[in-house]
Amino acid sequence: MLKTGAKTGPVWAVGTMSGTSLDGVDAAALLTDGHAILDFGPTAYRPYTPAERGAIHRALGRWQGQDGVAEAAEVVETAHAEVLSALLADLPADAGEVLIGFHGQTLAHDPNGVHGARRTHQAGDGAVLAEVLGHPVVWDFRSMDVEMGGQGAPLVPFFHFACARWAGLSAPCAFLNLGGVGNVTWLDPRLPAPETPGAVLAFDTGPANAPIDDLMRRRLGATADIGGALALSGRVEEAAVTAFLGHRHFFRMPPKSLDRNEFSAALAFIDQLDDADAVATLTACAAAAVARGFEHFPSPPELILVSGGGRLNAAMMAELAARLPCAVAPIEEIGLDGDMLEAQAFAYLAVRVARGLPTSGPTTTGVAALVGGGKVSRPR
């Protein structure tokens, strides 16, 4: 347990996120007591180089000890050490012992044991970062949840609840993150805490940016469909969208989570389409997956707030607006930073772990009881 673990007052924490889109590392600081968000601090971003991105991409789908995993982990640790060193220098001089929440890079995720044992794999060693940075690091957030029967994802819903309370929202709403994979949190901010029964429901909606980014990389040598420009020039194959929605994921009850590549076979139709139509249809599939998720919400949300790279994609936002039965807006609408929300989430979750508070529960990951997962490493 951290020295800060017995305290109940606010502490500064820095969280990181290296998502399935493989673009780089986000880092963000916030002040929290593990319950309320009291202040937001500086942020930083460190992009991966093409070579680094390639090393991580080659290790996707692999587990500890397999070829390429050690190289990917070294890339992840080096990039995180660099961006965290810069950000820590920008914190207030009186910040004291800063807590770091290190998510790592998800390489493989099989919480249902489809390919053997139930497990999840986030590359990167928090103990290494603790030594390099000289601050305590909370990491391996997902493994305990999976070990206890949960999906291990999504882990940000409790933070979304805190964000809604910070923003003063007073009616059921939904937070939608569109990174490589999409995940959504329905929440009711009128209830006292995220662990209160009925306060949150969360699940992965389906693929989001990952298939689009992979197609752009494979066919055009680009990293993404910037702004949705290519999708806007194409035509959506609605028959393909309908067939896509026949995937088994959409017939499972939440909570539920996905591996980045789980939809590879279901999206094979893009091989028959030209570039613009393929990207337009993949974009429509991501939005249609979100719309399908609405059938699970306890009550209709008044608003869905979008974070992650998808909110910057005009084609994606137009598809969401056309397919969803409520207002759609970028997360900036309520004063939050859509690029840094998940990094901020792992700063918040790190404090909850350090203080023995739950980070997931039956309605977020499907775990049997409330869990506060995560290892704590201190510099020697």
Phi, psi and chi 1 to 4 in degrees:
 res  aa     phi    psi   chi1   chi2   chi3   chi4
   1 MET       -  143.1 -177.2   62.0   66.2      -
   2 LEU   -69.8  155.3  -64.8  171.1      -      -
   3 LYS   -59.1  -31.5  -67.0  177.0 -178.2  177.1
   4 THR   -76.6   -7.4   54.0      -      -      -
   5 GLY   -61.4  -31.4      -      -      -      -
   6 ALA   -82.8  -13.0      -      -      -      -
   7 LYS   -76.4  155.7  -65.7 -176.6  179.6 -179.8
   8 THR  -116.5  -10.5   57.6      -      -      -
   9 GLY   -79.6  177.5      -      -      -      -
  10 PRO   -72.5  148.2   25.4  -34.0      -      -
  11 VAL  -135.5  154.5  -65.4      -      -      -
  12 TRP   -82.0  135.1  -80.5  102.3      -      -
  13 ALA  -134.9  149.5      -      -      -      -
  14 VAL  -121.5  126.9  176.1      -      -      -
  15 GLY  -112.6  157.5      -      -      -      -
  16 THR  -131.4  155.7   62.2      -      -      -
  17 MET  -146.4  126.3  171.7   50.2   63.5      -
  18 SER  -120.3  100.5  177.5      -      -      -
  19 GLY   -87.2 -179.1      -      -      -      -
  20 THR   -72.5  -10.0   51.4      -      -      -
  21 SER   -76.3  -15.8   57.4      -      -      -
  22 LEU    62.7   30.2  -51.6 -176.7      -      -
  23 ASP   -84.7  -34.2   53.3  -12.7      -      -
  24 GLY   166.6 -165.3      -      -      -      -
  25 VAL  -112.6  124.2 -178.0      -      -      -
  26 ASP   -93.8  142.3  -60.4  -36.0      -      -
  27 ALA  -137.6  139.1      -      -      -      -
  28 ALA  -152.6  144.7      -      -      -      -
  29 ALA  -108.8  148.2      -      -      -      -
  30 LEU  -150.0  159.9   60.4   78.6      -      -
  31 LEU  -105.9  122.5 -174.8   67.2      -      -
  32 THR  -153.9  155.8  179.9      -      -      -
  33 ASP  -100.7    9.6   59.5    0.5      -      -
  34 GLY    91.1   -6.0      -      -      -      -
  35 HIS  -117.2  -68.1  -61.6  -76.8      -      -
  36 ALA   -97.7  152.0      -      -      -      -
  37 ILE   -87.5  122.4  -61.8  167.4      -      -
  38 LEU  -104.3  -26.6  -57.4  170.4      -      -
  39 ASP  -167.7  151.7 -164.0    7.8      -      -
  40 PHE  -106.0  139.1  -70.5  100.6      -      -
  41 GLY  -108.0 -162.0      -      -      -      -
  42 PRO   -67.2  161.3   23.6  -33.1      -      -
  43 THR  -130.1  162.8   64.0      -      -      -
  44 ALA  -154.0  159.5      -      -      -      -
  45 TYR  -141.3  136.3  172.6   68.1      -      -
  46 ARG  -128.6  106.5 -164.5  -84.2 -159.3 -172.4
  47 PRO   -70.7  150.7   26.4  -33.3      -      -
  48 TYR   -78.9  143.9  -72.2  126.1      -      -
  49 THR   -74.6  163.1   66.8      -      -      -
  50 PRO   -54.9  -39.2  -28.5   36.7      -      -
  51 ALA   -66.6  -41.5      -      -      -      -
  52 GLU   -65.4  -42.8  -70.0  171.3  -26.5      -
  53 ARG   -61.9  -39.5 -168.7  177.5  -59.7  115.2
  54 GLY   -63.9  -40.2      -      -      -      -
  55 ALA   -62.9  -41.0      -      -      -      -
  56 ILE   -69.4  -42.7  -63.0  172.2      -      -
  57 HIS   -61.3  -37.8 -158.9  -86.7      -      -
  58 ARG   -67.6  -22.2  -73.1 -169.8  -66.0  -86.2
  59 ALA   -94.2   -3.4      -      -      -      -
  60 LEU   -60.6  138.7  -70.2  176.3      -      -
  61 GLY    83.9    1.8      -      -      -      -
  62 ARG  -107.4  158.5  -62.8  179.3 -179.2  175.3
  63 TRP  -112.2  169.8  -58.0   94.0      -      -
  64 GLN   -50.2  132.3  -67.8   90.1  -24.7      -
  65 GLY    90.1  -12.0      -      -      -      -
  66 GLN   -82.8  165.6  -67.3 -174.8  -24.1      -
  67 ASP   -55.8  132.9  -71.7  -12.2      -      -
  68 GLY    86.7  -13.4      -      -      -      -
  69 VAL   -70.1  -42.9  167.9      -      -      -
  70 ALA   -61.8  -39.7      -      -      -      -
  71 GLU   -64.7  -42.9  -69.1   81.5   -2.4      -
  72 ALA   -63.7  -42.0      -      -      -      -
  73 ALA   -62.5  -38.5      -      -      -      -
  74 GLU   -65.4  -39.9 -176.7  176.5   -2.2      -
  75 VAL   -60.6  -46.3  165.7      -      -      -
  76 VAL   -62.1  -46.6  170.6      -      -      -
  77 GLU   -64.8  -42.3  -68.9  159.5    2.6      -
  78 THR   -63.7  -46.8  -61.5      -      -      -
  79 ALA   -63.0  -41.4      -      -      -      -
  80 HIS   -66.8  -41.5  -80.7   74.4      -      -
  81 ALA   -60.6  -39.4      -      -      -      -
  82 GLU   -66.6  -49.8  -69.9  178.4    3.3      -
  83 VAL   -70.5  -35.3   71.7      -      -      -
  84 LEU   -69.5  -38.6  -76.2  165.8      -      -
  85 SER   -58.6  -43.2  -66.3      -      -      -
  86 ALA   -66.4  -42.5      -      -      -      -
  87 LEU   -71.3  -40.0 -173.6   57.4      -      -
  88 LEU   -58.7  -33.0  -72.2  166.1      -      -
  89 ALA   -68.8  -18.5      -      -      -      -
  90 ASP   -93.9   -3.0  -70.3  -23.4      -      -
  91 LEU   -74.9  159.8  -72.8  175.9      -      -
  92 PRO   -55.9  144.6  -25.1   33.7      -      -
  93 ALA   -60.9  -27.3      -      -      -      -
  94 ASP   -98.6   22.7   60.3   -7.7      -      -
  95 ALA   -65.7  -23.3      -      -      -      -
  96 GLY    75.9 -153.9      -      -      -      -
  97 GLU   -74.4  113.3 -176.0  179.1   59.8      -
  98 VAL   -89.2  137.6  177.4      -      -      -
  99 LEU   -96.2  136.5 -174.4   61.1      -      -
 100 ILE  -111.8  130.9  -65.4  170.9      -      -
 101 GLY  -105.4  110.7      -      -      -      -
 102 PHE  -110.4  109.5  168.6   55.1      -      -
 103 HIS   -77.5  -34.2  174.2  -93.4      -      -
 104 GLY    80.8 -173.2      -      -      -      -
 105 GLN  -112.9  117.5  175.0   66.7   54.6      -
 106 THR   -68.8  120.9  -63.4      -      -      -
 107 LEU  -102.9  -35.3  -63.8 -177.2      -      -
 108 ALA  -151.1  147.9      -      -      -      -
 109 HIS  -149.6  111.8 -174.7   65.2      -      -
 110 ASP  -137.2   67.9 -173.9   13.5      -      -
 111 PRO   -70.6  -15.0   28.9  -36.7      -      -
 112 ASN   -97.3   -0.5  -60.4  -48.6      -      -
 113 GLY    67.2   31.1      -      -      -      -
 114 VAL   -61.2  -35.5  173.7      -      -      -
 115 HIS  -111.0   27.4  -56.7  -68.6      -      -
 116 GLY   130.6 -129.6      -      -      -      -
 117 ALA   -70.1  149.9      -      -      -      -
 118 ARG   -71.9  124.4  -57.5  176.3   68.5 -102.6
 119 ARG  -164.7  168.2   52.4 -174.7  174.4  164.6
 120 THR  -144.9  151.0 -173.9      -      -      -
 121 HIS  -136.4  110.5  179.1 -159.0      -      -
 122 GLN  -111.1  115.0  -76.2   71.9   49.3      -
 123 ALA   -73.2  143.7      -      -      -      -
 124 GLY   117.6  139.6      -      -      -      -
 125 ASP  -110.3  114.3 -170.7  -24.7      -      -
 126 GLY   -65.3  -28.2      -      -      -      -
 127 ALA   -65.1  -35.6      -      -      -      -
 128 VAL   -62.9  -45.4  170.0      -      -      -
 129 LEU   -65.6  -37.3  -72.4 -180.0      -      -
 130 ALA   -59.4  -41.6      -      -      -      -
 131 GLU   -67.5  -43.8  -71.6  -61.1  -42.7      -
 132 VAL   -67.2  -40.6  170.2      -      -      -
 133 LEU   -94.7  -19.2  -60.6  169.7      -      -
 134 GLY    75.5   22.3      -      -      -      -
 135 HIS  -133.0  152.9  -71.1  -82.2      -      -
 136 PRO   -65.7  142.0   21.6  -30.9      -      -
 137 VAL  -124.7  128.8  174.9      -      -      -
 138 VAL  -100.1  130.9 -178.7      -      -      -
 139 TRP  -152.7 -178.3   59.7  -66.5      -      -
 140 ASP    51.9   54.1 -165.8   18.2      -      -
 141 PHE   -67.7  -25.3  -74.2   89.7      -      -
 142 ARG   -97.2  -25.5  -58.8 -176.7 -171.4  -87.8
 143 SER   -61.1  -43.7  -68.0      -      -      -
 144 MET   -63.3  -38.9 -175.3  179.8  -65.4      -
 145 ASP   -60.1  -45.3 -175.2  -83.8      -      -
 146 VAL   -65.3  -42.5  171.7      -      -      -
 147 GLU   -60.1  -30.8  -71.0  170.4    8.2      -
 148 MET   -92.7   13.1  -66.5 -176.2   63.9      -
 149 GLY    98.2    3.1      -      -      -      -
 150 GLY   -87.5  173.9      -      -      -      -
 151 GLN   -82.4  -14.5  -67.2  -76.1  -57.6      -
 152 GLY    74.7    2.0      -      -      -      -
 153 ALA  -164.3  156.1      -      -      -      -
 154 PRO   -75.4  152.0   26.0  -31.2      -      -
 155 LEU  -104.0   -3.4  -75.9 -173.0      -      -
 156 VAL   -89.5   -5.4  -66.3      -      -      -
 157 PRO   -57.6  -38.8  -30.7   38.8      -      -
 158 PHE   -64.5  -34.7  -76.3   14.0      -      -
 159 PHE   -69.5  -39.8  176.9   66.5      -      -
 160 HIS   -56.9  -40.8  -72.9  157.2      -      -
 161 PHE   -60.5  -44.8 -174.8   90.0      -      -
 162 ALA   -62.6  -37.0      -      -      -      -
 163 CYS   -64.2  -42.8  -72.5      -      -      -
 164 ALA   -62.8  -40.2      -      -      -      -
 165 ARG   -67.0  -40.7  -63.5  -68.8  -68.0  -90.1
 166 TRP   -60.1  -39.0  173.6   85.6      -      -
 167 ALA   -81.0   -7.4      -      -      -      -
 168 GLY    77.3   22.9      -      -      -      -
 169 LEU   -70.3  145.6  -58.9 -178.3      -      -
 170 SER  -132.7   17.7   57.9      -      -      -
 171 ALA  -145.2  158.4      -      -      -      -
 172 PRO   -53.3  136.1  -29.3   37.7      -      -
 173 CYS  -146.5  176.6   60.3      -      -      -
 174 ALA  -136.1  140.2      -      -      -      -
 175 PHE  -107.2  122.1  -77.6   59.2      -      -
 176 LEU  -115.4  119.3  173.4   65.5      -      -
 177 ASN  -103.7  122.8  178.2   62.8      -      -
 178 LEU  -113.7   86.2  -66.6  176.6      -      -
 179 GLY  -100.7 -134.2      -      -      -      -
 180 GLY   -64.3  -44.0      -      -      -      -
 181 VAL  -113.8  148.4  171.4      -      -      -
 182 GLY   -91.1  140.5      -      -      -      -
 183 ASN  -139.5  149.8   60.2   72.7      -      -
 184 VAL  -131.7  144.1   68.8      -      -      -
 185 THR  -121.8  115.9  -58.1      -      -      -
 186 TRP   -88.4  137.1  175.0   96.7      -      -
 187 LEU  -148.8  156.5   61.0   87.5      -      -
 188 ASP  -120.0   99.9 -172.8  -15.5      -      -
 189 PRO   -72.1   -3.5   27.9  -34.7      -      -
 190 ARG   -75.4  -17.0  -61.9  169.9  -64.1 -173.2
 191 LEU   -83.9  157.9  -64.4  175.1      -      -
 192 PRO   -74.1  -26.2   22.2  -32.5      -      -
 193 ALA  -155.8  157.3      -      -      -      -
 194 PRO   -65.4  -26.5   22.3  -33.4      -      -
 195 GLU   -82.9   -3.8   56.5  -95.4   44.5      -
 196 THR   -64.6  133.3  -56.2      -      -      -
 197 PRO   -53.9  130.9  -28.5   36.7      -      -
 198 GLY    87.9   -0.7      -      -      -      -
 199 ALA   -79.8  -36.7      -      -      -      -
 200 VAL  -141.6  151.0  -62.6      -      -      -
 201 LEU  -142.3  131.4  175.0   67.9      -      -
 202 ALA  -141.5  152.8      -      -      -      -
 203 PHE  -169.5  161.4   51.5   92.7      -      -
 204 ASP   -76.7  130.9  -77.4   -5.7      -      -
 205 THR   -81.9  -36.2   57.6      -      -      -
 206 GLY   153.4 -170.6      -      -      -      -
 207 PRO   -65.4  148.4   24.2  -32.4      -      -
 208 ALA  -126.6  -98.4      -      -      -      -
 209 ASN   -82.9  -23.1  -63.0  -40.1      -      -
 210 ALA   -56.4  -49.7      -      -      -      -
 211 PRO   -64.2  -34.4  -19.3   31.5      -      -
 212 ILE   -66.1  -47.7  -60.1  168.8      -      -
 213 ASP   -62.1  -40.9  -64.8  -14.1      -      -
 214 ASP   -63.5  -41.8  -71.6  -10.9      -      -
 215 LEU   -64.0  -44.4 -178.4  144.8      -      -
 216 MET   -62.0  -39.0  -64.6  -65.4  -67.5      -
 217 ARG   -68.8  -43.5 -175.6 -179.4  -58.0  108.7
 218 ARG   -70.9  -42.7 -175.6  171.7   64.9 -108.2
 219 ARG   -92.2  -35.8  -67.1 -165.4 -173.7 -176.7
 220 LEU  -120.1   -4.4  -57.9  172.4      -      -
 221 GLY    69.1   21.1      -      -      -      -
 222 ALA  -106.1  162.3      -      -      -      -
 223 THR   -89.0  -21.8   57.5      -      -      -
 224 ALA  -166.7  166.7      -      -      -      -
 225 ASP   -88.1   86.3 -180.0   20.0      -      -
 226 ILE   -59.6  122.5  -55.6  -60.9      -      -
 227 GLY    69.6    0.0      -      -      -      -
 228 GLY    79.0   18.3      -      -      -      -
 229 ALA   -60.0  -44.5      -      -      -      -
 230 LEU   -69.5  -41.2 -174.5   56.9      -      -
 231 ALA   -61.0  -38.7      -      -      -      -
 232 LEU   -66.0  -22.1  -71.3  171.5      -      -
 233 SER   -90.5   -4.4   71.0      -      -      -
 234 GLY  -105.4 -179.4      -      -      -      -
 235 ARG  -120.1  134.1 -178.3  175.6   63.4   86.1
 236 VAL   -78.8  128.8  173.5      -      -      -
 237 GLU   -87.7   93.8  -70.6  -76.4  -10.0      -
 238 GLU   -63.3  -30.5  -72.7  -66.7  -16.7      -
 239 ALA   -63.2  -36.4      -      -      -      -
 240 ALA   -69.3  -37.2      -      -      -      -
 241 VAL   -62.8  -43.8  176.6      -      -      -
 242 THR   -62.0  -42.7  -60.3      -      -      -
 243 ALA   -65.2  -39.9      -      -      -      -
 244 PHE   -57.3  -39.3  158.4   80.6      -      -
 245 LEU   -71.7   -1.3  -67.6  173.7      -      -
 246 GLY   -85.3   -1.1      -      -      -      -
 247 HIS   -61.7  147.6 -171.7  -82.7      -      -
 248 ARG   -60.0  -26.9   62.7 -177.8  179.8  -87.5
 249 HIS   -56.5  -37.3  175.3   76.1      -      -
 250 PHE   -75.4   -9.6  -59.0  113.3      -      -
 251 PHE  -104.3    1.6  -62.3   92.7      -      -
 252 ARG   -90.5  143.1  -68.4  166.0   45.1 -155.0
 253 MET   -78.6  145.6  -66.6  -63.9  -67.3      -
 254 PRO   -76.9  163.1   26.2  -32.4      -      -
 255 PRO   -69.4  149.0  -21.0   34.1      -      -
 256 LYS  -155.9  150.8   51.3 -172.9  175.9  179.2
 257 SER  -138.9  169.0   66.8      -      -      -
 258 LEU  -132.5  150.2  -68.7  166.1      -      -
 259 ASP   -83.7  150.8  179.5   77.8      -      -
 260 ARG   -52.9  -36.0 -175.4 -173.9 -169.2  -84.0
 261 ASN  -104.8   14.0  -63.7  -40.7      -      -
 262 GLU   -63.5  -25.8 -173.8  167.6  -28.8      -
 263 PHE   -97.0   12.3  -82.9   79.3      -      -
 264 SER   -55.1  -46.9  -64.0      -      -      -
 265 ALA   -68.4  -38.7      -      -      -      -
 266 ALA   -67.8  -20.9      -      -      -      -
 267 LEU  -103.0   13.7  -62.6  174.0      -      -
 268 ALA   -64.8  -17.2      -      -      -      -
 269 PHE   -58.8  -24.0   64.8   82.4      -      -
 270 ILE   -65.1  -20.7   62.1  172.1      -      -
 271 ASP   -63.2  -21.8  -66.4  -21.5      -      -
 272 GLN   -92.5   -3.3  -50.1  -55.8  -43.4      -
 273 LEU  -108.8  153.5  -57.4  177.3      -      -
 274 ASP   -72.2  173.2   66.3   26.9      -      -
 275 ASP   -57.5  -51.9  -65.1  -16.4      -      -
 276 ALA   -64.7  -44.7      -      -      -      -
 277 ASP   -67.7  -36.1  -70.4   -5.9      -      -
 278 ALA   -63.9  -45.8      -      -      -      -
 279 VAL   -69.4  -39.4  173.9      -      -      -
 280 ALA   -60.3  -41.1      -      -      -      -
 281 THR   -72.9  -38.5  -55.4      -      -      -
 282 LEU   -62.8  -38.4  -71.8  174.5      -      -
 283 THR   -64.8  -42.8  -56.4      -      -      -
 284 ALA   -64.5  -36.7      -      -      -      -
 285 CYS   -61.9  -42.1  -75.6      -      -      -
 286 ALA   -60.9  -43.6      -      -      -      -
 287 ALA   -68.9  -39.4      -      -      -      -
 288 ALA   -64.5  -34.3      -      -      -      -
 289 ALA   -63.8  -40.4      -      -      -      -
 290 VAL   -63.8  -45.0  175.8      -      -      -
 291 ALA   -60.3  -39.5      -      -      -      -
 292 ARG   -62.6  -32.8  177.7   59.7   63.7   87.9
 293 GLY   -66.1  -20.5      -      -      -      -
 294 PHE   -62.0  -24.6  -93.2   58.7      -      -
 295 GLU   -66.4  -15.1   65.9 -170.3   32.3      -
 296 HIS   -93.5  -12.8  -61.1  -57.4      -      -
 297 PHE   -68.0  140.4  -67.4  162.0      -      -
 298 PRO   -62.6  -32.3  -24.1   34.5      -      -
 299 SER  -152.9  157.5   64.5      -      -      -
 300 PRO   -64.6  132.1  -19.6   32.1      -      -
 301 PRO   -76.3  148.0   29.0  -33.5      -      -
 302 GLU   -75.4  -27.2  -73.0 -167.1   -7.4      -
 303 LEU  -152.1  142.3  173.2   67.2      -      -
 304 ILE  -117.8  125.0 -170.5  161.0      -      -
 305 LEU  -105.5  126.8  -65.0  156.2      -      -
 306 VAL  -106.6  129.7 -172.6      -      -      -
 307 SER  -122.9  179.5   62.4      -      -      -
 308 GLY    80.9  178.4      -      -      -      -
 309 GLY   -63.0  -25.5      -      -      -      -
 310 GLY   -61.1  -27.5      -      -      -      -
 311 ARG   -71.1  -17.3   81.5 -166.2 -167.6  -71.2
 312 LEU   -91.5    0.1  -54.8  176.3      -      -
 313 ASN   -98.8  107.9 -177.4  -41.0      -      -
 314 ALA   -61.3  -36.4      -      -      -      -
 315 ALA   -66.7  -40.9      -      -      -      -
 316 MET   -63.8  -46.2 -176.0   77.6   76.4      -
 317 MET   -65.6  -35.4  -67.0  -62.0  -77.2      -
 318 ALA   -67.7  -40.1      -      -      -      -
 319 GLU   -64.8  -41.2  -73.6  -73.1  -14.9      -
 320 LEU   -61.6  -46.3  -70.5  169.6      -      -
 321 ALA   -60.9  -35.7      -      -      -      -
 322 ALA   -76.7  -28.9      -      -      -      -
 323 ARG  -103.5  -14.6  -65.3  174.8 -171.7  -92.2
 324 LEU  -100.6  145.2  -59.2 -174.1      -      -
 325 PRO   -89.9   28.0   33.0  -35.7      -      -
 326 CYS  -151.2  173.5   69.3      -      -      -
 327 ALA   -66.1  144.7      -      -      -      -
 328 VAL  -124.4  132.1  178.9      -      -      -
 329 ALA  -148.5  151.4      -      -      -      -
 330 PRO   -66.4  153.4   22.9  -31.5      -      -
 331 ILE   -60.6  -23.8 -161.5   77.1      -      -
 332 GLU   -61.3  -18.5  -76.1   79.2    5.3      -
 333 GLU   -56.8  -29.3 -171.9   92.8   -8.5      -
 334 ILE  -110.4   18.3   60.2  169.5      -      -
 335 GLY    88.0   14.2      -      -      -      -
 336 LEU  -102.2  165.0  -65.6  171.5      -      -
 337 ASP  -101.4  107.4 -175.2  -21.1      -      -
 338 GLY   -67.4  -19.2      -      -      -      -
 339 ASP   -81.7  -26.3  -71.2  -35.6      -      -
 340 MET  -112.6    4.7  -67.4  -65.9  166.4      -
 341 LEU   -60.9  -42.0 -156.3   67.9      -      -
 342 GLU   -73.0  -34.8  -72.7 -155.4  -47.2      -
 343 ALA   -62.9  -44.9      -      -      -      -
 344 GLN   -60.2  -37.0  -68.8  164.1  -14.4      -
 345 ALA   -60.0  -40.7      -      -      -      -
 346 PHE   -78.2  -19.2  -77.8   95.0      -      -
 347 ALA   -66.7  -46.9      -      -      -      -
 348 TYR   -62.4  -45.9  177.2   81.2      -      -
 349 LEU   -66.5  -32.9  -66.8  174.4      -      -
 350 ALA   -60.5  -41.6      -      -      -      -
 351 VAL   -66.0  -39.3  175.9      -      -      -
 352 ARG   -63.7  -40.9  -71.2 -176.0   70.3   89.8
 353 VAL   -62.0  -46.8  170.7      -      -      -
 354 ALA   -61.7  -26.5      -      -      -      -
 355 ARG  -105.0   11.6  -64.2 -172.8  170.0  179.8
 356 GLY    73.0   24.7      -      -      -      -
 357 LEU   -96.5  151.1  -62.5  169.3      -      -
 358 PRO   -69.2  148.0   24.4  -33.6      -      -
 359 THR  -115.3  -12.9   53.6      -      -      -
 360 SER  -154.1  166.7   59.8      -      -      -
 361 GLY  -159.8 -174.0      -      -      -      -
 362 PRO   -57.6  -31.8  -27.9   36.6      -      -
 363 THR   -96.2    2.7   60.6      -      -      -
 364 THR  -111.2  -43.4   60.6      -      -      -
 365 THR  -122.6   -5.9   65.4      -      -      -
 366 GLY    81.9    7.0      -      -      -      -
 367 VAL   -65.0  150.3   68.2      -      -      -
 368 ALA   -66.6  -29.0      -      -      -      -
 369 ALA  -144.4  168.3      -      -      -      -
 370 LEU   -60.4  135.3  -67.6  169.4      -      -
 371 VAL  -130.2  139.1  173.4      -      -      -
 372 GLY  -114.1   82.8      -      -      -      -
 373 GLY   -81.4  156.0      -      -      -      -
 374 GLY   135.4  143.1      -      -      -      -
 375 LYS   -95.4  151.3  -62.0  177.0 -177.2  176.2
 376 VAL  -119.2  122.1 -179.2      -      -      -
 377 SER  -117.3  133.2  -66.4      -      -      -
 378 ARG  -112.6  147.8  -65.7 -173.4   63.0   84.3
 379 PRO   -63.7  140.7   22.6  -31.6      -      -
 380 ARG   -76.6      -  -68.2 -167.8  -63.7  -90.9
